[in-house]
Amino acid sequence: MKSPSSDAIPVLPETLLAQGVALRPITDDDAPLLARWHAAFRAASFPGWNEAQLAPMLADQFRLQQLHYARVYPDADHWLAAQAETPIGQIHIDRTQPDWRLVDLLVAPDARGSGLGGALLGWIQRMAIAENAASITLDVAIDNTPARALYRKAGFVDEDPDPELVLPMRWTVPG
C-alpha cells in the first residue's frame, strides 16, 4: 500500500510509454481543463438545458466534486495523463487502504475509444497486485454504459443488485 508520504508516480507499462503516455500530478493550473472535461461528460445528463442554465450548474458541480475529493480522499493520488504533452485523461485513486478506491478515471473526449481507459485500468490493477492491495472499488454512473462495460471486461463485479444513480463495483486482487 502507498504510504502517505509516497509522492512518486509508479512507472507506467511499456505499452503506454511506447505511445508517449506519461503521468504527472494534477496542479491548480489544470482546473480549467478538468472543468471543461467534466462539463463535456456531464452535459449529456441534462437534455433540454440551454447553455445559460447548464454552464453555471456544471461549474458548481465540478467545484463541489473537487471539494469532496479533497475532504474524503485527502491522501489520494491525482494524476493527469498526457500524450506528447497533450492532456488525455485523469486518474484520482486512493491507495492508502487495503481496499483501494478508484475515485475517478476519466479519458478526455478526444481520446475516448483509443484503448487508453482499458490500458490505464489494467496498469492500476497490476499495481494493486504488486502492492498487495485487497481490492479496488469504484462507483460508476448507471447511465455510463461504456464505463460499466470497461469495468466489467476488466473483472469488476457489481456490488449492488438494484442501484439507483451509481453502481458500486469491486475488483478483488487474485490470490
C-alpha positions in Angstrom: 0.0 0.0 0.0 1.0 3.6 -0.6 2.5 5.3 2.4 1.1 8.8 3.0 4.5 10.3 2.2 4.9 8.5 -1.1 4.7 11.1 -3.9 6.4 9.1 -6.7 4.2 8.1 -9.6 4.5 4.4 -10.3 6.1 3.5 -13.6 3.6 3.1 -16.5 3.8 -0.1 -18.6 5.9 -0.2 -21.7 2.8 -0.3 -23.9 1.7 3.1 -22.7 5.3 4.5 -22.6 5.8 3.5 -26.2 2.7 5.5 -27.1 4.2 8.6 -25.4 1.8 8.5 -22.5 3.1 10.0 -19.2 1.6 10.9 -15.9 2.2 13.9 -13.7 0.5 15.3 -10.6 -2.6 17.5 -11.2 -2.0 21.1 -10.3 -4.3 24.1 -9.7 -3.4 25.2 -13.2 -5.2 22.2 -14.6 -8.6 23.2 -13.1 -9.9 24.9 -16.2 -9.1 21.9 -18.4 -10.6 19.5 -15.9 -13.7 21.6 -15.6 -14.1 21.5 -19.4 -13.8 17.7 -19.4 -16.3 17.5 -16.5 -18.8 19.7 -18.4 -18.3 17.8 -21.7 -19.0 14.5 -19.9 -21.9 15.7 -17.7 -23.8 17.9 -20.2 -25.5 14.9 -21.8 -27.2 14.2 -18.4 -29.2 17.4 -18.8 -31.1 17.3 -22.1 -33.1 20.4 -22.8 -30.9 22.7 -20.7 -29.6 25.7 -22.6 -26.0 26.9 -22.2 -27.1 29.7 -19.8 -28.6 27.2 -17.4 -26.0 24.4 -17.9 -22.7 26.3 -17.6 -23.1 27.6 -14.1 -24.6 24.4 -12.8 -21.8 22.3 -14.2 -19.2 24.7 -12.9 -20.7 24.4 -9.4 -20.9 20.7 -9.7 -17.2 20.5 -10.7 -16.2 22.8 -7.8 -18.2 20.7 -5.3 -16.7 17.5 -6.7 -13.2 18.8 -6.2 -14.0 19.8 -2.6 -15.5 16.4 -2.0 -12.4 14.6 -3.3 -10.1 16.8 -1.1 -12.2 16.1 2.0 -13.0 12.4 1.6 -9.7 11.3 -0.1 -7.1 13.7 1.3 -4.2 11.4 0.6 -5.3 10.2 -2.8 -3.2 10.4 -5.9 -4.4 12.9 -8.6 -2.6 12.4 -11.9 -3.0 13.9 -15.3 -2.3 11.6 -18.3 -0.7 13.2 -21.3 0.4 12.0 -24.7 3.1 14.1 -26.3 2.4 16.9 -23.9 -1.4 16.9 -24.8 -3.6 16.1 -21.8 -5.7 13.0 -22.5 -7.1 11.9 -19.1 -7.0 12.0 -15.3 -6.9 9.5 -12.5 -7.9 10.0 -8.9 -7.1 7.0 -6.8 -6.8 6.5 -3.0 -4.2 3.8 -2.4 -3.8 4.3 1.4 -6.0 1.4 2.5 -6.0 -2.3 1.6 -9.2 -1.7 -0.4 -8.1 0.9 -2.9 -10.7 3.4 -4.1 -10.7 4.4 -7.8 -12.3 7.8 -7.3 -12.2 8.9 -10.9 -10.8 7.6 -14.2 -11.6 10.0 -17.0 -10.5 9.8 -20.6 -10.7 13.2 -22.4 -13.4 13.3 -25.1 -10.9 13.4 -28.0 -9.0 10.3 -26.6 -12.1 8.1 -26.0 -12.2 4.9 -27.9 -8.4 4.7 -28.2 -7.9 1.9 -25.6 -6.4 4.4 -23.1 -9.0 3.7 -20.4 -8.5 0.0 -20.5 -4.7 0.3 -20.6 -4.8 2.6 -17.5 -7.2 0.4 -15.7 -5.0 -2.7 -16.4 -2.0 -0.8 -15.1 -3.9 0.2 -11.9 -4.9 -3.5 -11.4 -1.3 -4.7 -11.9 -0.1 -2.1 -9.5 -2.7 -3.3 -6.9 -1.4 -6.8 -7.2 2.3 -5.6 -6.9 1.5 -3.5 -3.8 -0.6 -6.2 -2.1 -3.9 -4.4 -2.2 -7.0 -6.4 -1.3 -9.3 -4.9 -3.9 -10.2 -1.9 -6.0 -13.7 -0.3 -5.5 -15.4 2.4 -7.6 -18.8 3.9 -8.4 -19.9 4.3 -12.0 -23.0 6.2 -13.1 -25.8 3.9 -14.1 -26.1 5.7 -17.5 -22.4 5.4 -18.3 -22.7 2.2 -20.3 -19.2 2.4 -21.9 -17.5 2.7 -18.5 -19.6 -0.1 -17.0 -18.6 -2.3 -19.9 -15.0 -1.4 -19.5 -15.0 -2.2 -15.8 -16.9 -5.5 -16.3 -14.4 -6.5 -19.0 -11.6 -5.9 -16.5 -13.2 -8.2 -14.0 -15.1 -5.7 -11.8 -18.4 -7.1 -10.4 -21.5 -5.2 -9.3 -21.9 -4.8 -5.6 -25.5 -3.6 -5.6 -28.1 -5.6 -7.4 -30.5 -2.7 -7.6 -28.6 0.6 -7.8 -30.3 4.0 -8.3 -27.8 6.6 -9.7 -24.4 4.9 -9.4 -23.3 1.3 -9.5 -20.8 0.3 -6.9 -18.3 -2.2 -8.3 -15.3 -4.1 -6.9 -12.3 -6.0 -8.4 -10.7 -8.4 -5.9 -7.0 -8.9 -6.3 -6.4 -12.5 -7.3 -4.8 -14.9 -4.9 
